[in-house]
Structures are given as C-alpha cells and as structure tokens.
Amino acid sequence: MMQNSSAGTTALAEAVRKNSANAVVISDPQAIRALAHEARLEALEELFASQASRTATELAGRCRLTPSAMSYHLRALEKYGFVMRAPSEGDGRERRWRAAGDHLVVGSFRESYAAKNAYLSVQLNAFRDRLTNEIQFRESERAENIEPPADRAPVLTTGLMFMNEEKQKEFIRKMYALVEEYEHISGPEERSIGGERLYYMLSLLPERLNRNADAPVEDEDFIEDDDAEASS
C-alpha cells in the first residue's frame, strides 16, 4: 500500500506502523519530490503492492520506458530509500529490485507543501488517465453491443456522508482494514508480473470551508436576462 498522511502526527500513521512489519515513512521534501514522476510512481506501486522482486525490463514494460531509462529511475529511488536490490533469479544476468518495506507512507504537508503537491499532482494525473482508459474501453464495448456484467464496479463514485468525528474515525479504520484484508489474501501467483490488477484511490476529505472568506460567486453558466424577465 502507498499512502499519503500526516505521518508521525496522526493515529492512522501510527496504526500503519503498528500493523506493518516494515513501513517506509518519508517526510524529507527532496525525497518526496523524487516521487513526482509518473514512471517512478508506477514502479513503486508495482513493487510495494506485489511485495515481489522485478527486473528493470519487467518494470519498463509496465511504465512504457526503455529498460535503461527504468534502471536510471530505480537507482534514483534506491538513493532515497524507496527500493532495494534483490537477490538474482535464474541465470542472474539481470538485476532485480524490490520495495524497501511493506508500506510506503508519504509524510505531512507541513514538512513540504510544494513537494507534496507535486507528488499528488502526478498521482491524480495517473489516475485520471486510468479513468479515461476505462471510459474508452466501456464505450468500445457499448459500440460492439457487448453487455457489461451486472455487478461491474462504477468508473468513479463520489458522495457526501454526515459523520461526527467518532464515526469518521470508525469508518476510516474499517475501510483500511478491508483494504489490508484483501492485500494479504493475494498469493505469489496472483502478485506475479502477469497478474490481474485493480487500482483504487481513497480520499476522505472533511469539510474545511471558510464560509466568510469570499462573497458569493456568480455561476458562469447562468446569465440573467433582464429583458426576458421584464417581458414575462
């Protein structure tokens, strides 16, 4: 799991540490900024989620890079302690890499607002690309009159729930427990380079509006027609 939190300052970050045999917690701004690259982020997701070793060639195929370019990014990630070199397999001619821990927790905005924003922008762009690809795939199915399964997950679900602080904490604990449960269910074969993947993005945002900060803003889609109003 890769997680953004206020590492070191929240109960959630502490829970990750307690439940994790080896969490990698990062708050150094330069290290966080090193994550703000699409290929590096995808390689890290692969290594931390699979908890298996991969070669630069295997990761390059997933990240749409050449093996030499992927090797460069892996060495940069190694420098900041995100990945480690792993024992060779087979004939041992190609170096293997693995995650430096079982969880990656990226630290608080308080340590580096700019670095964390750059990292989040890359995450959001990658997820937007996945959303677009899924929408295009489903549109191609529709064009070919392929009936989708009735229990197919929605492309995106958003909503609003009313919860006090105690219920929010309970909801977050249960949500993470469910993710942890299914992460641990997957066996080595399912985590192989050819295994099926399901990407998710979790974002729980308490309302933080400053209602007195600004005056009401006119809706650009609404144009009041005084003449029409007068003639009616």
C-alpha positions in Angstrom: 0.0 0.0 0.0 1.1 3.5 -0.8 -0.5 6.1 1.5 -0.5 9.8 2.0 -1.0 11.0 5.5 0.3 13.3 8.2 2.9 10.8 9.1 4.1 11.0 12.7 1.2 13.2 13.7 -2.0 11.1 13.2 -3.4 7.9 14.7 -3.7 6.5 11.2 0.0 6.8 10.5 0.7 5.1 13.9 -1.7 2.3 13.0 0.2 1.7 9.8 3.4 1.4 11.7 2.0 -1.0 14.3 0.3 -3.2 11.7 3.3 -3.1 9.4 6.5 -5.2 9.8 8.5 -2.6 7.9 6.8 0.7 6.9 8.8 3.2 4.9 7.8 6.7 6.2 9.1 9.6 4.2 8.9 13.3 5.1 12.1 14.7 3.6 11.0 17.3 0.9 13.7 16.2 -1.6 12.7 12.6 -1.2 9.0 13.4 -1.7 9.8 15.4 -4.8 11.7 12.4 -6.2 8.3 10.6 -6.3 6.8 13.3 -8.6 7.4 11.3 -11.7 4.8 9.1 -13.4 7.1 6.1 -14.1 8.7 6.2 -10.7 5.3 6.2 -9.1 4.0 3.3 -11.2 7.2 1.3 -10.4 6.8 1.9 -6.7 3.1 0.9 -6.8 4.1 -2.3 -8.5 6.9 -3.1 -6.1 5.0 -2.2 -2.9 1.8 -3.9 -3.9 3.3 -7.1 -5.2 6.0 -7.4 -2.5 7.9 -9.3 -5.1 11.1 -8.6 -7.0 11.0 -7.2 -10.5 13.7 -6.5 -13.1 14.1 -3.2 -14.8 12.9 -4.8 -18.0 9.7 -6.0 -16.4 9.0 -2.6 -14.8 9.9 -0.8 -18.1 7.2 -2.8 -19.9 4.6 -1.6 -17.4 5.9 2.0 -17.3 6.3 2.4 -21.1 10.0 3.1 -20.8 13.2 1.5 -22.1 15.0 -0.8 -19.6 17.9 1.6 -19.4 15.6 4.6 -18.5 13.9 2.4 -15.9 17.2 1.4 -14.4 18.1 5.1 -14.0 14.8 5.8 -12.2 15.3 2.7 -10.0 18.7 3.9 -8.9 17.2 7.3 -8.0 14.6 5.6 -5.9 17.3 3.5 -4.3 19.1 6.6 -3.3 16.2 7.9 -1.3 15.5 4.5 0.3 12.3 3.6 -1.6 13.6 0.4 -3.2 16.4 -2.1 -2.7 18.4 -4.5 -4.8 17.1 -8.1 -4.6 18.7 -11.5 -5.0 19.1 -12.6 -8.6 17.0 -15.4 -10.0 17.6 -17.8 -12.9 20.9 -17.1 -14.7 21.3 -13.9 -12.7 22.2 -11.8 -15.7 19.7 -9.0 -14.9 19.5 -7.1 -11.6 16.3 -7.4 -9.6 14.6 -4.8 -7.4 12.1 -4.9 -4.5 10.3 -2.5 -2.3 12.3 -1.3 0.8 9.3 -2.1 3.0 5.8 -3.4 3.1 4.1 0.0 3.2 5.1 3.4 1.9 3.7 6.4 3.9 4.4 9.8 2.5 4.6 12.5 5.2 2.7 15.6 6.2 2.1 18.7 4.1 3.7 20.6 7.0 7.1 19.3 6.0 6.9 20.4 2.4 3.7 21.8 0.9 5.3 22.2 -2.6 6.9 18.8 -2.8 3.8 17.0 -1.6 1.6 18.9 -4.1 3.9 17.9 -6.9 3.7 14.3 -5.8 -0.1 14.4 -5.5 -0.4 16.0 -9.0 1.4 13.1 -10.5 -0.9 10.6 -8.7 -4.0 12.5 -9.8 -2.8 12.7 -13.4 -2.1 8.9 -13.5 -5.5 8.1 -12.0 -7.2 10.4 -14.5 -5.5 8.6 -17.3 -6.8 5.3 -15.9 -10.3 6.7 -15.7 -10.1 7.9 -19.3 -8.9 4.5 -20.5 -11.7 2.7 -18.6 -14.3 5.0 -20.1 -13.0 4.4 -23.6 -12.9 0.7 -23.0 -16.6 0.7 -21.9 -17.6 2.9 -24.8 -15.9 0.4 -27.2 -17.9 -2.4 -25.6 -21.1 -0.4 -26.0 -20.4 0.2 -29.6 -20.0 -3.5 -30.2 -23.2 -4.3 -28.3 -21.3 -6.1 -25.5 -23.5 -6.4 -22.4 -21.5 -5.4 -19.3 -21.7 -7.6 -16.2 -24.4 -6.5 -13.8 -22.0 -6.3 -10.9 -19.4 -4.3 -12.6 -17.9 -1.6 -10.4 -18.6 2.1 -11.3 -15.9 4.1 -13.0 -16.0 6.6 -10.2 -18.1 7.0 -7.1 -18.3 10.2 -5.1 -20.6 11.3 -2.4 -21.1 13.1 0.9 -21.8 11.5 4.3 -22.7 13.2 7.6 -20.5 11.9 10.3 -19.2 13.2 13.6 -15.6 12.8 14.5 -16.0 9.4 16.2 -17.9 7.9 13.3 -15.3 9.3 10.8 -12.5 7.5 12.7 -14.5 4.3 12.8 -15.2 4.4 9.1 -11.6 5.0 8.3 -10.5 2.1 10.5 -12.9 -0.2 8.8 -12.0 0.9 5.3 -8.3 0.4 5.9 -9.0 -3.0 7.5 -10.9 -4.1 4.4 -8.0 -3.0 2.1 -5.5 -4.8 4.3 -7.6 -7.9 4.3 -7.6 -8.2 0.5 -4.0 -7.2 0.1 -3.0 -10.1 2.3 -5.3 -12.6 0.5 -3.4 -12.4 -2.7 -0.8 -15.2 -3.1 2.5 -15.1 -5.0 1.0 -16.3 -8.3 -1.6 -13.5 -8.2 1.1 -11.0 -7.5 3.2 -12.1 -10.5 4.1 -9.7 -13.3 1.2 -11.2 -15.3 -1.4 -11.0 -12.5 -4.6 -9.1 -12.8 -4.6 -5.6 -11.1 -7.3 -3.4 -9.6 -6.3 0.2 -9.0 -8.0 2.2 -6.3 -7.8 5.7 -4.9 -9.2 6.6 -1.5 -9.7 10.1 -0.5 -11.7 11.1 2.6 -12.0 14.9 3.0 -13.7 16.6 5.9 -15.3 19.9 5.0 -12.9 22.7 5.6 -14.7 25.7 4.1 -14.1 29.2 5.4 -17.6 30.4 4.7 -16.8 34.0 5.5 -13.7 34.2 3.3 -15.4 35.3 0.0 -18.5 36.8 -1.3 -20.9 34.6 -3.4 -19.6 34.0 -6.9 -21.9 34.2 -9.9 -22.4 31.0 -11.8 -20.9 31.4 -15.3 -23.5 29.0 -16.8 -26.3 31.3 -15.6 -26.9 34.5 -17.4 -29.8 36.5 -16.2 -31.8 38.0 -19.0 -33.4 41.2 -17.6 -35.3 41.9 -20.8 -36.9 38.4 -20.8 -37.7 38.8 -17.1 -39.4 42.1 -17.7 -41.5 40.9 -20.7 -42.7 37.8 -19.0 
